[in-house]
């Protein structure tokens, strides 16, 4: 489902901050070499992530779902000088490509890559995160949220991507569509959870902004 016309999407992009050259290069390489390039965060949402991170100015960021590293590079733009971004992905084949672009950014030492199952890795991270970005296996979003909450503090921000799920959240539910069912429950939980205050933003495929209370 396209929420906005192509013309409006182009206008929005044209009137937002330009996409940095390194991200343009990463986009091209992802489309040439990697399966499902549609998973890229993209220009507009990337600038949203960058600006939110700059406003928050986090010392520690947790990203669940790295893909080729686009969103990590955007989020890292707001890191404090001594800050770290821990990013987790199950696909070890993408790690070298991620690292190449992290190093090219000039701040490679701030990116800590983890390969494996996020729910196994998060408990081993002995730190508090100011900003968490959830963008991995949709069926595990509720578990990711709970794991993330154990590593945050009041005032920490949790971002959840793809919460509109191509519009499926407002269409009749196919009983066999387990991912949409989980996202419907997850979106309801984010609104009703007393530990959070939440607003769902119609950015690309839906981006929920939650603040830990």
C-alpha positions in Angstrom: 0.0 0.0 0.0 1.3 3.5 -0.9 0.2 5.9 1.8 1.2 9.0 -0.3 1.4 9.6 -4.0 4.8 9.3 -5.7 4.6 13.0 -6.4 4.1 13.9 -2.7 6.8 11.5 -1.6 9.3 13.1 -4.0 8.2 16.6 -2.7 8.8 15.5 0.9 12.2 14.1 0.0 13.2 17.2 -2.0 12.3 19.4 1.0 14.2 17.4 3.6 17.9 17.4 4.3 20.0 15.9 1.4 21.1 12.3 1.7 24.8 12.1 2.6 27.1 10.8 -0.1 28.1 7.7 1.9 24.5 6.7 2.2 23.9 7.2 -1.5 26.9 4.9 -2.2 25.5 2.3 0.3 22.1 2.4 -1.4 23.6 1.7 -4.8 25.7 -1.2 -3.6 22.9 -2.7 -1.7 20.7 -2.7 -4.8 23.4 -4.2 -6.8 24.6 -6.9 -4.5 22.0 -7.7 -1.7 18.7 -9.5 -1.8 15.6 -7.5 -0.9 17.0 -4.0 -1.2 13.5 -2.7 -0.3 14.6 -3.3 3.3 16.8 -0.3 3.2 15.7 2.6 5.5 16.0 5.1 2.6 16.6 8.8 2.3 13.6 10.4 4.0 13.3 8.0 7.0 17.1 8.0 7.3 17.0 11.8 7.8 14.2 11.4 10.4 16.4 8.9 12.3 19.4 11.1 12.0 17.5 14.2 13.3 15.9 12.3 16.2 19.3 11.0 17.2 20.8 14.4 17.1 18.0 15.8 19.3 18.5 12.9 21.8 22.3 13.1 21.6 22.6 9.5 23.0 25.7 8.0 24.5 24.6 4.5 23.8 22.4 3.2 21.0 21.0 -0.3 20.5 19.9 -1.3 17.0 18.1 -4.6 16.5 18.4 -5.5 12.8 21.4 -4.1 10.9 20.9 -5.2 7.2 23.6 -3.3 5.3 24.1 -0.6 7.9 22.1 2.3 6.5 20.0 3.0 9.6 23.0 2.5 11.9 24.9 5.2 10.0 21.9 7.6 10.3 21.5 7.0 14.0 25.2 7.3 14.7 25.1 10.9 13.4 23.7 11.9 16.8 26.1 10.0 19.0 28.1 11.7 21.6 31.9 11.8 20.8 32.5 8.9 23.3 29.3 7.1 22.4 28.8 3.6 21.0 26.2 2.0 18.7 25.7 -1.7 19.2 24.0 -3.3 16.2 22.7 -6.8 16.0 22.0 -8.9 12.9 21.7 -12.7 12.3 23.2 -12.5 8.8 26.9 -12.9 9.1 27.4 -12.5 5.3 26.6 -8.8 5.6 29.0 -8.0 8.4 32.0 -7.2 6.1 29.9 -4.8 4.0 28.5 -3.1 7.2 32.0 -2.7 8.6 33.4 -1.2 5.4 30.8 1.6 5.5 31.1 2.1 9.2 34.8 2.6 8.8 34.3 4.8 5.7 32.1 7.1 7.9 35.2 8.1 9.9 33.7 6.8 13.1 34.2 3.1 12.7 35.3 2.7 16.3 31.9 3.7 17.5 30.1 0.8 15.8 30.0 -2.5 17.7 28.7 -5.3 15.5 27.0 -8.4 16.9 26.0 -11.4 14.9 23.4 -13.8 16.2 20.0 -13.9 17.8 19.2 -10.5 19.4 17.3 -12.1 22.3 20.5 -14.0 23.2 22.8 -11.0 22.8 20.9 -8.2 24.5 21.1 -9.7 28.0 25.0 -9.8 27.6 25.2 -6.1 27.0 26.1 -4.5 30.3 25.0 -0.9 29.7 22.0 1.4 29.6 20.8 2.6 26.2 19.5 6.1 25.5 18.1 5.1 22.1 16.8 1.8 20.8 15.8 1.0 17.2 13.8 -2.1 16.6 13.8 -3.3 12.9 14.2 -7.0 12.7 12.0 -10.2 12.8 8.4 -8.9 13.2 7.3 -12.0 15.1 9.7 -11.2 17.8 8.9 -7.5 18.3 7.2 -8.0 21.6 10.2 -10.0 22.9 12.6 -7.4 21.6 10.6 -4.7 23.4 10.8 -6.5 26.7 14.5 -7.2 26.3 15.2 -3.6 25.4 13.2 -2.3 28.4 15.7 -4.1 30.7 18.5 -2.0 29.2 16.9 1.4 29.2 16.1 4.1 31.8 13.4 6.7 32.2 13.7 9.1 29.3 15.2 6.5 26.9 13.6 6.4 23.5 12.5 3.2 21.7 11.8 3.4 17.9 9.8 0.6 16.2 9.9 0.3 12.4 7.4 -1.1 9.9 4.5 -0.8 12.3 2.0 -0.1 9.5 3.2 -3.2 7.6 2.2 -2.0 4.2 -1.2 -1.1 5.4 -2.1 -4.6 6.5 -2.8 -3.4 10.0 -6.1 -1.8 8.7 -7.1 -4.5 6.3 -9.2 -7.6 7.2 -6.8 -10.0 9.0 -6.0 -13.2 7.2 -5.9 -15.9 9.9 -2.8 -17.3 8.4 -0.9 -14.0 8.5 0.9 -14.4 11.8 3.2 -11.4 11.3 0.3 -8.9 10.9 -1.4 -10.4 14.0 1.7 -9.9 16.1 2.1 -6.3 14.9 -1.5 -5.5 15.7 -1.0 -6.8 19.2 2.4 -5.0 19.4 0.9 -1.6 18.4 -1.8 -2.0 20.9 0.7 -2.9 23.6 2.9 0.2 22.8 -0.1 2.5 23.3 -1.4 0.8 26.5 1.8 -0.1 28.3 2.1 2.1 31.4 5.9 2.0 31.2 5.7 4.0 27.9 4.3 7.1 26.2 3.9 6.5 22.5 3.0 8.2 19.2 2.9 6.3 15.9 4.3 8.4 13.1 3.2 7.8 9.4 6.8 7.8 8.3 7.4 5.4 5.3 6.0 2.1 6.6 5.2 3.4 10.1 7.6 4.4 12.8 6.5 4.4 16.4 8.3 6.7 18.9 8.0 5.5 22.5 9.5 7.2 25.6 10.3 5.1 28.7 8.6 6.5 31.8 
